[in-house]
Amino acid sequence: MKNKLLNGQHLSLNEQVNLLTEFVMTIEGMPQILEEITKFPNAWVGAGIIFQNVWNVIHGYELNTYVKDIDVLYWDDNDLTWASENNHIRLFTEIFPKTNIPFDIKNIARVHIWYEQRFAIPKVQYHSIEESIATWPVIGACLAMRMNKDQLEFPLFIKPSDGSRSVDTFFIRTKEDLTDYHFQNEKFMFLEYIDQTKFVEYTCDLYYNKEGELKCAVPRKRIEVRDGEVSKGKTTKNELLTLIKKKLSKIEGVRGCLTAQFFFNEETKRIVAIEINPRFGGGYPLSYRAGANFPKMLMEEYFMNKKIKYFENWKKNLLMLRYDDEVLIENYVE
């Protein structure tokens, strides 16, 4: 990436934008931040998190060195009160990924209200976020990004941020498949479509102790799914388990049971994480039967104050099948 950025000056403007986008998506947390800000009015992320990290790579520093905050800008001229902005700050903080860098969140439509009191210089009200970005004092820092739902790559997948059981999900093959409904629902996330002829879906049951340390991980291959729930699954020990132990060995603030879902391409070894939920998954009985006794871990840790050791001696290749059965009641009266 360093050589690409150093030679970026020789590219066309569109090629430079594409290169910068490719780079920004490698910064930890940025893909999630860019996705989350689509839920708020005309929101952008920019300044130091972008330009400082370009300098970091070029000069051999680690990413996020000297980045003092992550600037998030949004535009809401319908309510210029501090109460409204403070509410947006609270909402942003709740949904953003946890980072070691603080967020600086501002409604650009109301900057003129407080600017003179803070900096002793009057400020004329901006007419847009783009106008405010153009006034930043360092030209090289006049950079901000957002996801543009008008520039989409097909096919794609749409799902609500608070959805369950595959309700209100859409496979969009071409631009013609999109409707106003897809753009008007603020909860919809526009996602890369994962071709299930090339990827296998896994649900992973995870247990974390009081310190947020991973103590057990069981990947379950989702062989057959019905109405969002697995009807045929198998415990598996593969590269996914290795990745989880390496990347998710400790998560600050996490306690107890989680289920995380991944897609795994067994040929290319690419792994895509799609969601994580704080709960026992619907297919957890398979992990339990394999030997991953999370209820016992919970009781021992929280009621008996025992230290939980890392457990990995669960049975691999254990297959679970679910089926429906009829229940017949004679002489039934409603």
C-alpha positions as CSV (number, residue, x, y, z in Angstrom):
1,M,0.0,0.0,0.0
2,K,2.9,2.4,0.7
3,N,4.1,2.2,-2.9
4,K,0.6,2.6,-4.2
5,L,0.1,5.8,-2.2
6,L,3.5,7.2,-3.2
7,N,2.7,6.7,-6.8
8,G,-0.9,8.0,-6.5
9,Q,0.0,11.4,-8.0
10,H,0.4,9.8,-11.4
11,L,-3.1,8.4,-11.4
12,S,-6.2,10.0,-12.8
13,L,-8.6,11.7,-10.3
14,N,-11.0,8.7,-10.3
15,E,-8.1,6.3,-9.8
16,Q,-6.9,8.3,-6.9
17,V,-10.3,8.3,-5.3
18,N,-10.5,4.5,-5.8
19,L,-7.1,4.1,-4.3
20,L,-7.9,6.2,-1.3
21,T,-11.1,4.3,-0.8
22,E,-9.3,1.0,-0.9
23,F,-6.8,2.3,1.7
24,V,-9.5,3.8,4.1
25,M,-11.3,0.5,4.2
26,T,-8.2,-1.1,5.6
27,I,-8.2,1.2,8.7
28,E,-9.6,-0.7,11.7
29,G,-13.2,0.2,12.3
30,M,-13.7,2.4,9.2
31,P,-15.9,0.0,7.3
32,Q,-18.3,-0.3,10.2
33,I,-18.2,3.5,10.8
34,L,-19.0,4.2,7.2
35,E,-21.9,1.7,7.3
36,E,-23.3,3.1,10.5
37,I,-23.3,6.7,9.5
38,T,-25.6,5.9,6.6
39,K,-28.4,5.8,9.3
40,F,-28.0,9.5,10.0
41,P,-28.8,12.7,8.0
42,N,-26.1,13.4,5.4
43,A,-23.2,12.1,7.6
44,W,-19.5,12.0,6.7
45,V,-16.3,10.9,8.4
46,G,-13.1,12.7,7.6
47,A,-10.0,14.8,8.4
48,G,-7.3,13.2,10.4
49,I,-8.5,9.6,10.3
50,I,-7.9,9.8,6.6
51,F,-5.1,12.2,5.8
52,Q,-3.0,11.4,8.9
53,N,-3.1,7.7,8.2
54,V,-1.9,8.3,4.6
55,W,1.1,10.1,6.1
56,N,1.5,7.3,8.6
57,V,1.8,4.6,5.9
58,I,4.1,6.7,3.7
59,H,6.5,7.5,6.6
60,G,6.5,4.0,8.2
61,Y,4.3,4.6,11.2
62,E,1.5,2.3,12.4
63,L,-2.0,3.2,11.4
64,N,-3.8,5.7,13.7
65,T,-0.5,7.1,15.0
66,Y,-1.0,10.8,15.8
67,V,-4.8,10.6,15.1
68,K,-6.3,12.5,18.0
69,D,-9.9,11.9,17.1
70,I,-12.3,10.6,14.5
71,D,-14.3,13.5,13.0
72,V,-17.9,12.7,12.1
73,L,-20.0,15.4,10.5
74,Y,-23.7,15.4,9.8
75,W,-26.2,17.9,8.5
76,D,-29.5,18.6,10.3
77,D,-30.9,22.1,9.7
78,N,-34.3,21.2,11.0
79,D,-33.2,21.3,14.6
80,L,-30.3,23.5,15.6
81,T,-30.5,23.0,19.3
82,W,-27.8,21.5,21.4
83,A,-30.2,18.9,22.8
84,S,-30.7,17.5,19.3
85,E,-27.0,17.4,18.6
86,N,-26.3,15.8,22.0
87,N,-28.9,13.2,21.2
88,H,-27.2,12.4,17.9
89,I,-23.8,12.2,19.7
90,R,-25.4,9.6,22.1
91,L,-26.8,7.6,19.2
92,F,-23.6,7.7,17.3
93,T,-21.6,6.6,20.3
94,E,-23.9,3.7,21.0
95,I,-23.7,2.2,17.5
96,F,-20.0,2.9,16.6
97,P,-17.4,0.2,17.1
98,K,-15.3,0.7,20.2
99,T,-11.9,2.2,19.4
100,N,-9.0,3.8,21.4
101,I,-9.6,7.0,19.5
102,P,-12.4,9.4,20.6
103,F,-15.1,10.5,18.2
104,D,-15.7,14.2,17.6
105,I,-19.3,14.4,16.3
106,K,-20.8,17.7,15.1
107,N,-23.9,19.0,13.4
108,I,-22.3,21.3,10.8
109,A,-25.6,23.2,10.3
110,R,-25.2,24.7,13.8
111,V,-21.5,25.5,14.0
112,H,-22.1,29.2,13.6
113,I,-24.1,29.2,16.8
114,W,-21.2,28.3,19.1
115,Y,-18.1,29.0,17.0
116,E,-17.5,32.7,18.0
117,Q,-18.0,32.0,21.7
118,R,-15.3,29.3,21.5
119,F,-12.8,30.8,19.1
120,A,-13.6,34.5,19.3
121,I,-14.1,34.7,15.6
122,P,-17.6,35.1,14.0
123,K,-18.7,32.3,11.6
124,V,-21.3,32.7,8.9
125,Q,-23.7,29.7,8.7
126,Y,-22.6,27.0,6.3
127,H,-25.0,26.0,3.6
128,S,-23.7,22.4,3.4
129,I,-21.2,20.0,4.7
130,E,-19.2,20.2,1.5
131,E,-18.9,24.0,2.0
132,S,-17.5,23.5,5.6
133,I,-15.0,20.8,4.4
134,A,-13.6,23.3,1.9
135,T,-12.9,25.8,4.6
136,W,-10.7,23.5,6.7
137,P,-7.3,25.3,7.3
138,V,-5.1,22.5,5.9
139,I,-5.8,21.7,2.3
140,G,-4.5,18.2,2.6
141,A,-7.0,17.5,5.4
142,C,-10.0,18.6,3.4
143,L,-11.1,15.0,2.9
144,A,-14.3,13.3,4.1
145,M,-16.0,10.1,3.0
146,R,-19.4,8.4,3.1
147,M,-21.0,5.4,1.5
148,N,-23.0,6.4,-1.5
149,K,-26.0,4.2,-2.1
150,D,-26.3,5.6,-5.7
151,Q,-22.9,3.9,-6.6
152,L,-23.6,0.3,-6.0
153,E,-22.0,-2.9,-7.2
154,F,-24.4,-5.7,-8.1
155,P,-25.5,-8.2,-7.1
156,L,-25.9,-7.0,-3.5
157,F,-27.8,-8.0,-0.3
158,I,-30.1,-5.8,1.8
159,K,-31.1,-6.5,5.4
160,P,-32.3,-4.4,8.3
161,S,-29.9,-3.6,11.1
162,D,-32.3,-5.0,13.7
163,G,-33.7,-7.9,11.7
164,S,-34.1,-11.6,12.6
165,R,-35.2,-14.9,10.9
166,S,-34.4,-13.5,7.5
167,V,-37.4,-11.2,7.6
168,D,-37.3,-8.1,5.2
169,T,-34.2,-9.2,3.4
170,F,-33.6,-8.7,-0.3
171,F,-31.3,-10.2,-2.9
172,I,-30.8,-7.4,-5.5
173,R,-29.5,-8.7,-8.8
174,T,-29.5,-5.5,-10.8
175,K,-30.3,-1.8,-10.3
176,E,-33.8,-2.4,-11.7
177,D,-34.6,-4.5,-8.7
178,L,-34.2,-1.6,-6.3
179,T,-37.3,0.3,-5.2
180,D,-38.0,3.5,-3.2
181,Y,-38.7,1.3,-0.2
182,H,-35.1,0.1,-0.2
183,F,-33.8,3.7,0.1
184,Q,-36.4,5.1,2.4
185,N,-35.9,2.6,5.2
186,E,-33.1,4.0,7.3
187,K,-32.5,0.6,9.0
188,F,-31.6,-1.1,5.7
189,M,-27.9,-2.0,5.3
190,F,-26.6,-2.4,1.7
191,L,-24.1,-5.3,1.8
192,E,-21.8,-7.3,-0.4
193,Y,-23.6,-10.3,-1.7
194,I,-21.9,-13.5,-0.7
195,D,-22.3,-16.2,-3.3
196,Q,-23.4,-19.3,-1.4
197,T,-22.3,-21.6,-4.2
198,K,-18.7,-20.5,-3.2
199,F,-19.1,-19.8,0.5
200,V,-20.2,-21.9,3.4
201,E,-22.1,-20.3,6.2
202,Y,-21.1,-20.9,9.9
203,T,-22.6,-20.0,13.2
204,C,-20.0,-19.9,16.0
205,D,-21.0,-20.3,19.7
206,L,-18.6,-18.3,21.8
207,Y,-18.2,-18.1,25.6
208,Y,-16.4,-15.2,27.3
209,N,-15.5,-14.9,31.0
210,K,-15.9,-11.8,33.2
211,E,-12.7,-10.4,31.9
212,G,-13.9,-10.6,28.3
213,E,-11.5,-13.5,27.5
214,L,-12.6,-16.2,25.0
215,K,-12.9,-19.6,26.8
216,C,-14.7,-21.7,24.2
217,A,-15.5,-21.4,20.5
218,V,-17.5,-23.9,18.5
219,P,-18.1,-23.3,14.8
220,R,-21.2,-25.0,13.4
221,K,-21.5,-25.5,9.7
222,R,-25.0,-24.5,8.5
223,I,-25.7,-27.3,6.0
224,E,-29.4,-26.7,5.7
225,V,-31.4,-23.7,6.9
226,R,-35.2,-23.3,7.2
227,D,-36.9,-20.0,8.0
228,G,-33.6,-18.5,9.3
229,E,-32.9,-21.5,11.7
230,V,-30.5,-24.3,11.0
231,S,-32.2,-27.6,10.4
232,K,-29.0,-29.5,9.6
233,G,-25.6,-28.6,11.1
234,K,-22.2,-30.0,12.0
235,T,-19.5,-29.0,14.4
236,T,-16.2,-28.2,12.6
237,K,-12.6,-27.4,13.5
238,N,-11.0,-25.5,10.6
239,E,-9.4,-22.2,9.7
240,L,-12.4,-20.3,11.1
241,L,-11.6,-21.6,14.6
242,T,-8.0,-20.5,14.2
243,L,-9.0,-17.0,13.1
244,I,-11.5,-16.6,16.0
245,K,-8.8,-17.7,18.6
246,K,-6.4,-15.2,17.1
247,K,-8.6,-12.2,16.4
248,L,-11.4,-12.5,19.0
249,S,-9.4,-13.9,22.0
250,K,-10.4,-10.9,24.1
251,I,-13.2,-8.3,23.6
252,E,-13.5,-5.6,26.2
253,G,-17.0,-5.5,27.8
254,V,-18.1,-8.9,26.4
255,R,-19.6,-11.4,28.9
256,G,-21.1,-14.8,28.6
257,C,-22.5,-16.3,25.4
258,L,-22.3,-14.9,21.9
259,T,-23.2,-16.2,18.5
260,A,-21.3,-15.0,15.5
261,Q,-22.0,-15.7,11.9
262,F,-19.4,-16.1,9.1
263,F,-19.1,-17.1,5.5
264,F,-16.0,-19.2,4.6
265,N,-14.7,-19.9,1.1
266,E,-13.0,-23.2,1.5
267,E,-11.0,-22.7,-1.7
268,T,-9.7,-19.2,-1.3
269,K,-9.8,-19.3,2.5
270,R,-11.5,-15.9,2.6
271,I,-13.6,-15.4,5.7
272,V,-16.4,-12.8,6.0
273,A,-18.0,-11.9,9.3
274,I,-21.7,-10.8,9.0
275,E,-23.1,-10.4,12.5
276,I,-22.7,-11.1,16.2
277,N,-25.4,-11.5,18.8
278,P,-25.3,-11.7,22.6
279,R,-27.4,-14.8,23.1
280,F,-27.6,-18.6,22.9
281,G,-28.1,-19.3,19.2
282,G,-31.0,-21.5,18.0
283,G,-28.5,-24.2,17.0
284,Y,-26.6,-24.1,20.4
285,P,-28.0,-27.6,21.4
286,L,-25.5,-29.0,18.9
287,S,-22.6,-27.3,20.6
288,Y,-23.9,-28.4,23.9
289,R,-24.2,-32.0,22.8
290,A,-20.6,-31.7,21.5
291,G,-19.5,-30.9,25.0
292,A,-19.4,-27.1,25.1
293,N,-21.5,-26.7,28.3
294,F,-22.0,-22.9,28.5
295,P,-24.8,-23.1,31.1
296,K,-22.4,-24.9,33.4
297,M,-19.7,-22.3,32.7
298,L,-22.1,-19.5,33.6
299,M,-23.1,-21.1,36.9
300,E,-19.6,-22.0,37.9
301,E,-18.3,-18.5,37.1
302,Y,-21.1,-16.4,38.5
303,F,-22.5,-18.5,41.3
304,M,-19.4,-20.5,42.4
305,N,-16.7,-17.9,41.6
306,K,-14.7,-20.4,39.7
307,K,-12.1,-19.5,37.0
308,I,-13.1,-20.9,33.7
309,K,-10.3,-22.6,31.7
310,Y,-10.2,-22.6,27.9
311,F,-12.1,-25.6,26.6
312,E,-11.6,-27.0,23.2
313,N,-12.1,-30.8,23.7
314,W,-15.6,-30.7,22.2
315,K,-16.5,-33.3,19.5
316,K,-15.9,-32.2,15.9
317,N,-18.0,-33.5,13.0
318,L,-21.0,-34.1,15.2
319,L,-24.1,-33.8,13.0
320,M,-27.5,-32.5,14.2
321,L,-30.8,-33.0,12.3
322,R,-34.0,-31.3,13.1
323,Y,-37.4,-32.5,12.0
324,D,-41.1,-31.8,12.4
325,D,-43.6,-34.3,13.7
326,E,-47.4,-34.4,13.8
327,V,-49.3,-34.3,17.0
328,L,-52.8,-35.7,16.7
329,I,-55.5,-35.2,19.4
330,E,-58.8,-37.1,19.1
331,N,-62.1,-35.6,20.1
332,Y,-60.6,-32.1,20.3
333,V,-63.0,-29.3,21.1
334,E,-61.9,-25.7,20.6
